[in-house]
């Protein structure tokens, strides 16, 4: 009845230890609940902990990504905490799932996380850039960006409570995805498939294969293997540089209660 359906969701309410929610008509295929002792790193059987200098960042970001538990740690209460710090230079954390999934023909696929952001106000978060997003696994096997496909489920910049969803594909600059924000896939031909973004259950954007209007590009986004990324960047072309009021540490953290991949029955 259905062609591929790819949906991305997040719950942006308070975060505490909890089971991955169940949804009628869906099975949980994979989940990460961030179990572990307080101060420990994520399970490296599940996640790649990225180490990257500022000089190697894209988008002119300021942070160095480290594997220090000062930048990411398990809370001990079944949550993940990613904390940007400024100690004579910005450091933060980026985690990439070793888990790779491919949306199945004839099924609905959903990826969801529950995320909380630190209490610092927007005036103290200039340049802080947390994100929950997906890259095409082909980038790990020689395909360049953005041809691998990128789906940004959530980005929040400068502490402003607007969640952005974006897709990148094709070529840069000037690729055919640059102007789009979100996707949803359902029945019929590839042109009728779609990817949809939700926040707390409410859809906020959708785009179809027909809107992309290129089957090969659509396939890079919606029919190829994908993996999940959680990170907090600092500075860069979009948020701009941090300033003298920008605070790191716990008031600017991103805390994640779970990440889950669902497939329709």
C-alpha positions as a Markdown table, in Angstrom:
| # | Residue | x | y | z |
|---|---|---|---|---|
| 1 | Unk | 0.0 | 0.0 | 0.0 |
| 2 | Unk | 2.8 | 2.4 | 0.9 |
| 3 | Unk | 6.0 | 3.3 | -0.9 |
| 4 | Unk | 8.8 | 4.4 | 1.3 |
| 5 | Unk | 8.0 | 6.9 | 4.0 |
| 6 | Unk | 10.7 | 8.7 | 5.9 |
| 7 | Unk | 9.8 | 10.8 | 8.8 |
| 8 | Unk | 11.9 | 12.6 | 11.4 |
| 9 | Unk | 10.6 | 13.6 | 14.8 |
| 10 | Unk | 11.8 | 15.2 | 18.0 |
| 11 | Unk | 10.3 | 15.8 | 21.3 |
| 12 | Unk | 11.6 | 19.1 | 22.8 |
| 13 | Unk | 10.1 | 18.8 | 26.2 |
| 14 | Unk | 11.8 | 18.0 | 29.5 |
| 15 | Unk | 14.4 | 15.2 | 29.3 |
| 16 | Unk | 14.6 | 12.4 | 31.9 |
| 17 | Unk | 15.3 | 8.7 | 31.8 |
| 18 | Unk | 12.5 | 7.0 | 30.1 |
| 19 | Unk | 11.6 | 4.1 | 27.7 |
| 20 | Unk | 11.5 | 4.7 | 24.0 |
| 21 | Unk | 7.8 | 5.4 | 23.3 |
| 22 | Unk | 5.7 | 2.9 | 21.3 |
| 23 | Unk | 3.6 | 3.9 | 18.3 |
| 24 | Unk | 0.7 | 2.0 | 16.9 |
| 25 | Unk | 1.6 | 0.4 | 13.6 |
| 26 | Unk | 5.4 | 0.7 | 14.2 |
| 27 | Unk | 8.1 | -1.5 | 15.6 |
| 28 | Unk | 11.3 | -0.2 | 17.2 |
| 29 | Unk | 14.2 | -1.5 | 15.0 |
| 30 | Unk | 17.0 | 0.2 | 16.9 |
| 31 | Unk | 17.3 | 2.4 | 19.9 |
| 32 | Unk | 19.9 | 4.1 | 22.1 |
| 33 | Unk | 18.9 | 4.9 | 25.7 |
| 34 | Unk | 22.3 | 6.1 | 26.9 |
| 35 | Unk | 22.6 | 3.7 | 29.8 |
| 36 | Unk | 25.8 | 3.9 | 31.8 |
| 37 | Unk | 27.6 | 5.4 | 34.8 |
| 38 | Unk | 27.7 | 9.1 | 35.3 |
| 39 | Unk | 30.7 | 10.7 | 33.6 |
| 40 | Unk | 31.3 | 7.8 | 31.2 |
| 41 | Unk | 31.5 | 8.1 | 27.5 |
| 42 | Unk | 28.9 | 6.7 | 25.1 |
| 43 | Unk | 29.1 | 3.1 | 24.1 |
| 44 | Unk | 31.8 | 3.0 | 21.4 |
| 45 | Unk | 30.3 | -0.1 | 19.9 |
| 46 | Unk | 27.4 | 2.1 | 18.9 |
| 47 | Unk | 29.0 | 5.5 | 18.3 |
| 48 | Unk | 32.0 | 7.0 | 16.7 |
| 49 | Unk | 33.4 | 9.7 | 18.9 |
| 50 | Unk | 34.7 | 12.3 | 16.4 |
| 51 | Unk | 38.0 | 14.1 | 17.2 |
| 52 | Unk | 38.6 | 17.0 | 14.9 |
| 53 | Unk | 40.6 | 20.2 | 15.1 |
| 54 | Unk | 39.1 | 23.7 | 14.5 |
| 55 | Unk | 41.2 | 23.9 | 11.3 |
| 56 | Unk | 39.4 | 20.8 | 9.9 |
| 57 | Unk | 35.9 | 21.9 | 10.5 |
| 58 | Unk | 33.4 | 22.8 | 7.7 |
| 59 | Unk | 31.4 | 26.1 | 7.9 |
| 60 | Unk | 34.2 | 28.0 | 9.6 |
| 61 | Unk | 33.2 | 26.6 | 13.0 |
| 62 | Unk | 35.3 | 27.5 | 16.1 |
| 63 | Unk | 35.1 | 24.3 | 18.1 |
| 64 | Unk | 37.6 | 21.5 | 18.4 |
| 65 | Unk | 35.8 | 18.1 | 18.8 |
| 66 | Unk | 37.2 | 16.0 | 21.6 |
| 67 | Unk | 36.6 | 12.7 | 23.3 |
| 68 | Unk | 36.8 | 14.3 | 26.7 |
| 69 | Unk | 34.0 | 13.5 | 29.1 |
| 70 | Unk | 34.0 | 17.3 | 29.8 |
| 71 | Unk | 32.5 | 17.7 | 26.4 |
| 72 | Unk | 30.2 | 14.6 | 26.3 |
| 73 | Unk | 29.2 | 12.2 | 29.0 |
| 74 | Unk | 26.4 | 9.9 | 30.1 |
| 75 | Unk | 24.5 | 11.5 | 33.0 |
| 76 | Unk | 24.0 | 8.3 | 35.0 |
| 77 | Unk | 20.3 | 8.9 | 34.6 |
| 78 | Unk | 20.0 | 7.4 | 31.1 |
| 79 | Unk | 20.7 | 10.6 | 29.1 |
| 80 | Unk | 23.5 | 11.9 | 27.0 |
| 81 | Unk | 24.9 | 15.4 | 27.7 |
| 82 | Unk | 26.9 | 17.3 | 25.0 |
| 83 | Unk | 28.6 | 20.4 | 26.6 |
| 84 | Unk | 30.5 | 23.1 | 24.7 |
| 85 | Unk | 33.3 | 24.7 | 26.7 |
| 86 | Unk | 35.5 | 27.7 | 26.3 |
| 87 | Unk | 38.8 | 27.2 | 28.1 |
| 88 | Unk | 41.2 | 29.3 | 26.0 |
| 89 | Unk | 39.4 | 28.0 | 22.9 |
| 90 | Unk | 36.1 | 26.3 | 22.3 |
| 91 | Unk | 35.7 | 22.5 | 22.6 |
| 92 | Unk | 32.7 | 20.3 | 22.1 |
| 93 | Unk | 31.6 | 16.8 | 21.0 |
| 94 | Unk | 30.2 | 15.2 | 17.9 |
| 95 | Unk | 28.9 | 11.6 | 17.9 |
| 96 | Unk | 28.1 | 9.6 | 14.8 |
| 97 | Unk | 26.2 | 6.3 | 14.9 |
| 98 | Unk | 27.8 | 3.1 | 13.8 |
| 99 | Unk | 24.3 | 2.0 | 13.2 |
| 100 | Unk | 23.3 | 2.4 | 9.5 |
| 101 | Unk | 19.8 | 2.0 | 8.2 |
| 102 | Unk | 18.1 | 2.0 | 4.8 |
| 103 | Unk | 14.4 | 2.9 | 4.5 |
| 104 | Unk | 12.6 | -0.2 | 3.3 |
| 105 | Unk | 10.3 | -0.3 | 0.3 |
| 106 | Unk | 6.6 | -0.6 | 1.2 |
| 107 | Unk | 7.2 | 0.6 | 4.8 |
| 108 | Unk | 7.2 | 3.7 | 6.8 |
| 109 | Unk | 10.5 | 4.7 | 8.5 |
| 110 | Unk | 10.7 | 7.1 | 11.4 |
| 111 | Unk | 13.7 | 8.4 | 13.3 |
| 112 | Unk | 13.1 | 10.2 | 16.6 |
| 113 | Unk | 15.0 | 11.8 | 19.5 |
| 114 | Unk | 14.0 | 13.5 | 22.6 |
| 115 | Unk | 16.2 | 16.5 | 23.3 |
| 116 | Unk | 16.5 | 19.3 | 25.9 |
| 117 | Unk | 18.6 | 22.4 | 25.7 |
| 118 | Unk | 20.4 | 24.2 | 28.5 |
| 119 | Unk | 18.8 | 27.1 | 30.3 |
| 120 | Unk | 21.1 | 29.9 | 29.2 |
| 121 | Unk | 19.2 | 32.7 | 27.4 |
| 122 | Unk | 19.6 | 33.6 | 23.8 |
| 123 | Unk | 21.9 | 36.5 | 24.7 |
| 124 | Unk | 24.3 | 34.0 | 26.2 |
| 125 | Unk | 24.1 | 31.5 | 23.2 |
| 126 | Unk | 25.4 | 33.6 | 20.3 |
| 127 | Unk | 27.2 | 31.1 | 18.1 |
| 128 | Unk | 25.9 | 27.9 | 19.9 |
| 129 | Unk | 24.7 | 25.5 | 17.3 |
| 130 | Unk | 23.3 | 22.1 | 18.5 |
| 131 | Unk | 22.1 | 19.6 | 15.9 |
| 132 | Unk | 20.4 | 16.2 | 15.4 |
| 133 | Unk | 20.9 | 15.1 | 11.8 |
| 134 | Unk | 21.6 | 12.3 | 9.3 |
| 135 | Unk | 24.2 | 11.8 | 6.6 |
| 136 | Unk | 24.3 | 9.3 | 3.7 |
| 137 | Unk | 26.7 | 6.5 | 4.6 |
| 138 | Unk | 28.2 | 6.8 | 1.1 |
| 139 | Unk | 30.3 | 9.7 | 2.5 |
| 140 | Unk | 32.2 | 7.0 | 4.5 |
| 141 | Unk | 33.0 | 5.3 | 1.2 |
| 142 | Unk | 34.3 | 8.0 | -1.0 |
| 143 | Unk | 31.2 | 10.0 | -2.0 |
| 144 | Unk | 31.7 | 13.7 | -1.4 |
| 145 | Unk | 29.4 | 16.1 | 0.3 |
| 146 | Unk | 26.7 | 17.0 | -0.5 |
| 147 | Unk | 26.3 | 14.3 | -3.1 |
| 148 | Unk | 26.0 | 11.8 | -0.2 |
| 149 | Unk | 22.8 | 13.5 | 1.0 |
| 150 | Unk | 22.3 | 15.2 | 4.3 |
| 151 | Unk | 19.1 | 15.5 | 6.2 |
| 152 | Unk | 19.1 | 18.0 | 9.1 |
| 153 | Unk | 16.3 | 16.9 | 11.5 |
| 154 | Unk | 16.9 | 19.7 | 14.0 |
| 155 | Unk | 19.3 | 22.6 | 14.2 |
| 156 | Unk | 18.9 | 25.5 | 16.6 |
| 157 | Unk | 21.1 | 28.5 | 16.3 |
| 158 | Unk | 22.0 | 31.2 | 18.8 |
| 159 | Unk | 19.5 | 30.0 | 21.4 |
| 160 | Unk | 16.5 | 31.2 | 19.5 |
| 161 | Unk | 13.7 | 28.7 | 19.9 |
| 162 | Unk | 13.2 | 27.9 | 16.2 |
| 163 | Unk | 14.0 | 24.4 | 15.1 |
| 164 | Unk | 15.2 | 24.2 | 11.5 |
| 165 | Unk | 15.0 | 21.1 | 9.3 |
| 166 | Unk | 17.0 | 21.2 | 6.1 |
| 167 | Unk | 18.2 | 18.9 | 3.3 |
| 168 | Unk | 21.4 | 19.2 | 1.3 |
| 169 | Unk | 22.1 | 17.2 | -1.8 |
| 170 | Unk | 23.4 | 17.3 | -5.4 |
| 171 | Unk | 26.3 | 19.8 | -5.6 |
| 172 | Unk | 27.5 | 22.8 | -3.7 |
| 173 | Unk | 27.0 | 25.7 | -4.2 |
| 174 | Unk | 23.7 | 25.9 | -6.1 |
| 175 | Unk | 22.5 | 22.4 | -5.6 |
| 176 | Unk | 18.8 | 21.6 | -6.1 |
| 177 | Unk | 18.1 | 21.0 | -2.4 |
| 178 | Unk | 19.5 | 24.2 | -0.9 |
| 179 | Unk | 16.2 | 26.0 | -0.7 |
| 180 | Unk | 14.2 | 23.2 | 1.0 |
| 181 | Unk | 13.6 | 22.6 | 4.6 |
| 182 | Unk | 11.9 | 19.2 | 5.3 |
| 183 | Unk | 10.7 | 16.0 | 3.5 |
| 184 | Unk | 8.0 | 13.2 | 3.9 |
| 185 | Unk | 7.6 | 10.1 | 1.7 |
| 186 | Unk | 4.5 | 8.0 | 1.1 |
| 187 | Unk | 2.6 | 6.3 | -1.7 |
| 188 | Unk | 3.0 | 5.7 | -5.4 |
| 189 | Unk | 6.0 | 6.6 | -7.5 |
| 190 | Unk | 9.2 | 8.1 | -6.2 |
| 191 | Unk | 7.9 | 11.6 | -7.2 |
| 192 | Unk | 5.0 | 11.1 | -4.7 |
| 193 | Unk | 7.3 | 9.9 | -1.8 |
| 194 | Unk | 8.0 | 12.4 | 0.9 |
| 195 | Unk | 10.0 | 13.1 | 4.0 |
| 196 | Unk | 8.3 | 14.9 | 6.9 |
| 197 | Unk | 9.6 | 16.7 | 10.0 |
| 198 | Unk | 7.6 | 16.8 | 13.2 |
| 199 | Unk | 8.2 | 18.7 | 16.5 |
| 200 | Unk | 6.2 | 17.3 | 19.5 |
| 201 | Unk | 4.0 | 15.5 | 17.0 |
| 202 | Unk | 3.2 | 18.5 | 14.9 |
| 203 | Unk | 4.3 | 18.5 | 11.3 |
| 204 | Unk | 6.3 | 21.7 | 10.4 |
| 205 | Unk | 7.5 | 21.0 | 6.8 |
| 206 | Unk | 7.3 | 18.5 | 4.0 |
| 207 | Unk | 8.8 | 18.0 | 0.5 |
| 208 | Unk | 8.2 | 15.4 | -2.1 |
| 209 | Unk | 10.4 | 13.6 | -4.6 |
| 210 | Unk | 8.6 | 15.5 | -7.3 |
| 211 | Unk | 9.7 | 18.8 | -5.7 |
| 212 | Unk | 13.3 | 17.6 | -5.8 |
| 213 | Unk | 12.6 | 16.5 | -9.4 |
| 214 | Unk | 15.6 | 14.3 | -9.7 |
| 215 | Unk | 15.3 | 10.5 | -9.0 |
| 216 | Unk | 19.0 | 10.0 | -8.4 |
| 217 | Unk | 19.2 | 12.8 | -5.9 |
| 218 | Unk | 16.1 | 11.7 | -4.2 |
| 219 | Unk | 17.5 | 8.2 | -3.9 |
| 220 | Unk | 20.6 | 9.6 | -2.1 |
| 221 | Unk | 18.3 | 11.1 | 0.5 |
| 222 | Unk | 15.6 | 8.5 | 0.9 |
| 223 | Unk | 16.6 | 5.1 | -0.4 |
| 224 | Unk | 20.3 | 4.8 | 0.5 |
| 225 | Unk | 22.0 | 3.8 | 3.8 |
| 226 | Unk | 22.0 | 6.6 | 6.4 |
| 227 | Unk | 23.5 | 7.2 | 9.8 |
| 228 | Unk | 22.7 | 9.5 | 12.7 |
| 229 | Unk | 24.7 | 12.5 | 14.2 |
| 230 | Unk | 24.4 | 14.4 | 17.4 |
| 231 | Unk | 26.7 | 17.4 | 18.0 |
| 232 | Unk | 27.0 | 20.9 | 19.3 |
| 233 | Unk | 29.0 | 23.2 | 17.1 |
| 234 | Unk | 30.2 | 26.7 | 18.0 |
| 235 | Unk | 30.4 | 29.6 | 15.6 |
| 236 | Unk | 30.4 | 29.2 | 11.8 |
| 237 | Unk | 28.9 | 30.7 | 8.7 |
| 238 | Unk | 25.3 | 30.3 | 9.9 |
| 239 | Unk | 25.2 | 31.3 | 13.6 |
| 240 | Unk | 28.2 | 33.7 | 13.3 |
| 241 | Unk | 31.0 | 33.9 | 15.8 |
| 242 | Unk | 30.5 | 33.7 | 19.6 |
| 243 | Unk | 30.9 | 37.0 | 21.4 |
| 244 | Unk | 31.9 | 38.2 | 24.8 |
| 245 | Unk | 28.5 | 37.3 | 26.2 |
| 246 | Unk | 28.5 | 33.7 | 24.9 |
| 247 | Unk | 28.6 | 31.1 | 27.7 |
| 248 | Unk | 29.5 | 27.5 | 27.4 |
| 249 | Unk | 29.3 | 24.8 | 30.1 |
| 250 | Unk | 26.0 | 23.4 | 31.4 |
| 251 | Unk | 23.7 | 26.2 | 30.5 |
| 252 | Unk | 24.4 | 25.7 | 26.8 |
| 253 | Unk | 24.4 | 21.9 | 26.7 |
| 254 | Unk | 22.3 | 19.6 | 24.5 |
| 255 | Unk | 20.8 | 16.6 | 26.5 |
| 256 | Unk | 19.3 | 13.6 | 24.7 |
| 257 | Unk | 17.1 | 11.1 | 26.4 |
| 258 | Unk | 16.9 | 8.6 | 23.5 |
| 259 | Unk | 17.3 | 8.1 | 19.8 |
| 260 | Unk | 15.2 | 5.5 | 18.0 |
| 261 | Unk | 14.5 | 4.1 | 14.6 |
| 262 | Unk | 11.1 | 2.8 | 13.8 |
| 263 | Unk | 9.6 | 0.9 | 10.9 |
| 264 | Unk | 5.9 | 0.3 | 10.1 |
| 265 | Unk | 4.5 | -3.2 | 10.5 |
